[in-house]
């Protein structure tokens, strides 16, 4: 993080680190063997491999829907262009590492996320997870503040200049503040988010009902979640039932064209396997073909329950390499996520093979 205001004899001196560059976008064509997919929260592309798992993990740990992998990636690009060396990722103000943390701020947010025995702003895992935690907290503040504008812009401004600057101006500080550095920081990151959004490339190997269903579902990555929406023919508007389909107290499902968890599965397998509509019914229709967690194959169905087969509340498609493809919840999109964190691991009920 670049906090560029330093007090010198009661006069504020501003140090601005200009970050200018072009990102070469990765263009991927979908076909039967290599399907276009997003990797979570609307997708991710053009990001170095060593950053990708940490960006997804940081996104998964934040429950604020405004935080997406693409937003975190665009912010890292603005901060450091994904550089990790001391020479390339140290600002004139003293900010350090790929996420540009000042020492005082790092003391608040830094943890040993990668388990190497040291919490360091130079470690990719430590830095990205700290970035995600701080942005998640700032997004909560932004939405609770009552200030106008995009809460993402407010959070980014808080990351760059401190939340106090946002409170002072009751919004993103104007161009007259800090020579426009904070204003441009928020503006440029949001403008770059589409460059980092999916699709990425997921190789689905093999043939047969399961891999074919996974390929079909993967073409819907990035589609919004809509409670009650979707079916065999594709996404559709959902509905609210008094408990589900709401975001921030507002019914959003009825105005969102998308899938919920079970309609995505039904769509993926249709018409080869005509599964019923709900997750519990899909378990009932396939429970005679159980699969152990150690023997999962792409296309297998995974279920989560609050207790027993009658309380199944979520279904996902196994995507290989310990990941699942699913429609997680209101406010999110069809995405790929680690099996261990897609839903509470303690709720995992079992898997079947349609």
CORUR-V771036 format. One record per pair of residues at least 4 apart in sequence whose C-alpha atoms are under 7 Angstrom apart, sorted by the first residue. I is the first residue (numbers start at 0). J is the second residue. Records with the same first field share a line. If there is no record, write none. Layout:
I = J  J
//
This chain:
0 = 94  98  99  100  101  158  159
1 = 94  99  100  101  159
2 = 159  160
3 = 13  14  15  92
4 = 11  12  13
5 = 11  12  13
6 = 10  11  12
7 = 11  12
13 = 177
14 = 91  92
15 = 180
16 = 90
18 = 77
24 = 45  194
25 = 44  45
27 = 35
28 = 35
29 = 33  34  35
30 = 34
32 = 202  203
33 = 200  201  202  203
34 = 200  201  202  214  217  218
35 = 198  199  200  201  217  218
36 = 197  198  199  200  201  217  218  220
37 = 41  42  43  197  198  199  220  221  334  335
38 = 42  43  199  334  335
39 = 55  68  334  335  336
40 = 67  68  331  332  334
41 = 196  197  221  332  334
42 = 68  69  196  197  198  199  221
43 = 68  69  195  196  197  198  199
44 = 195  196  197  198  199
45 = 195
46 = 50  51
47 = 51
50 = 54  123
51 = 55
52 = 56
53 = 57  124  127  128
54 = 58  68  71  127
55 = 59  68
56 = 60
57 = 61  127  128  131
58 = 66  67  68  131
61 = 135
63 = 135
64 = 330  331
65 = 151
66 = 70  135
67 = 71
68 = 72
69 = 73  192  195  196
70 = 74  192
71 = 75
72 = 76  195
73 = 77  188  191  192  195
74 = 78  188
75 = 79  80  81  97  98
76 = 80  81
77 = 188
78 = 97  98  99
79 = 88  97  98
81 = 97
82 = 87  88  97
83 = 87  88  96  97  121
84 = 88
85 = 89
88 = 95  96  97
89 = 93  94  95  96
90 = 94  95
93 = 101
94 = 99  100  101
95 = 99  100  101  120  121
96 = 100  120  121
97 = 121  126
98 = 126  127  130
100 = 104  105  120
101 = 105
102 = 106
103 = 107
104 = 108
105 = 109
108 = 129  133
109 = 118  125  129
110 = 118  125  129
111 = 115  116  117  118  125
112 = 124  125  128
113 = 124  125
118 = 125
119 = 125
120 = 125  126
121 = 126
122 = 126
123 = 127
124 = 128
125 = 129
126 = 130
127 = 131
128 = 132
129 = 133
130 = 134
131 = 135
132 = 136
133 = 137
134 = 138  154
135 = 139
136 = 140
137 = 141  154  157
138 = 142  150  151  154
139 = 143
140 = 144
141 = 150  153  154
142 = 150
146 = 169  170
147 = 170
149 = 153
150 = 154
151 = 155
152 = 156  171  185
153 = 157  165  170  171
154 = 158
155 = 159  185
156 = 160  165  171  181  185
157 = 161  162  165
159 = 181
160 = 164  181
162 = 166
163 = 167
164 = 168  172
165 = 169  170  171  172
166 = 170
168 = 172
171 = 182
172 = 176  181  182
173 = 179  182
174 = 178  179  182
175 = 179
177 = 181
179 = 183
180 = 184
181 = 185
182 = 186
183 = 187
184 = 188
185 = 189
186 = 190
187 = 191
188 = 192
192 = 196
203 = 210  214
205 = 210
206 = 210  211
207 = 211
208 = 212
209 = 213  297  298  299
210 = 214  297  298
211 = 215
212 = 216  267  268  298
213 = 217  267  297  298  318
214 = 218
215 = 267
216 = 263  267
219 = 333
220 = 333  334
221 = 332  333  334
222 = 257  332  333
223 = 256  257  258  331  332  333
224 = 257  258  259  326  328  329  330  331  332  333
225 = 236  237  244  252  255  256  257  258  259  329
226 = 237  238  239  243  244  252  259  329
227 = 237  238  259
228 = 234  235  236  237  256  257  258  259
229 = 233  234  235  257  258  259  262  263
230 = 234  262  265  266
231 = 265  266  269
232 = 266
233 = 266
234 = 256  257  258
235 = 256  257  258
236 = 252  253  254  255  256  257
237 = 252  253  255  256
238 = 244  252  253
239 = 243  244  245  250  252  253
244 = 250  251  252  329
245 = 249  250  251  252  329
246 = 250  251  329  330
251 = 255
258 = 262  263  326
259 = 263  326
260 = 264  313  314  315  325  326  327
261 = 265  276  277  278  314
262 = 266  276
263 = 267
264 = 268
265 = 269  274  275  276
268 = 272  273
269 = 273
274 = 281
275 = 280  281
276 = 280
277 = 281
278 = 282  311  312  313  314
279 = 283  308  309  311  312
280 = 284
281 = 285
282 = 286
285 = 351  352  353
286 = 351
288 = 351  352
289 = 350  351  352
290 = 294  295  350  351  352
291 = 295  350
295 = 299
296 = 317  319
297 = 317  318  319
298 = 316  317  318
299 = 316  317  350  351  352  353
300 = 314  315  316  317  350  351  352
301 = 314  315  316  317  349  350  351
302 = 311  313  314  315  347  348  349  350
303 = 311  312  313  314  346  347  348
304 = 308  310  311  312  346  347  348
305 = 310  311  346
306 = 310
307 = 311
315 = 323  324  325
316 = 323  324  325
317 = 322  323  324
318 = 322  323  324
321 = 337  338
322 = 335  336  337  338
323 = 335  336  337  338
324 = 334  335  336
325 = 333  334  335
326 = 332  333  334
327 = 331  333
336 = 341
337 = 341
339 = 344
340 = 344
//
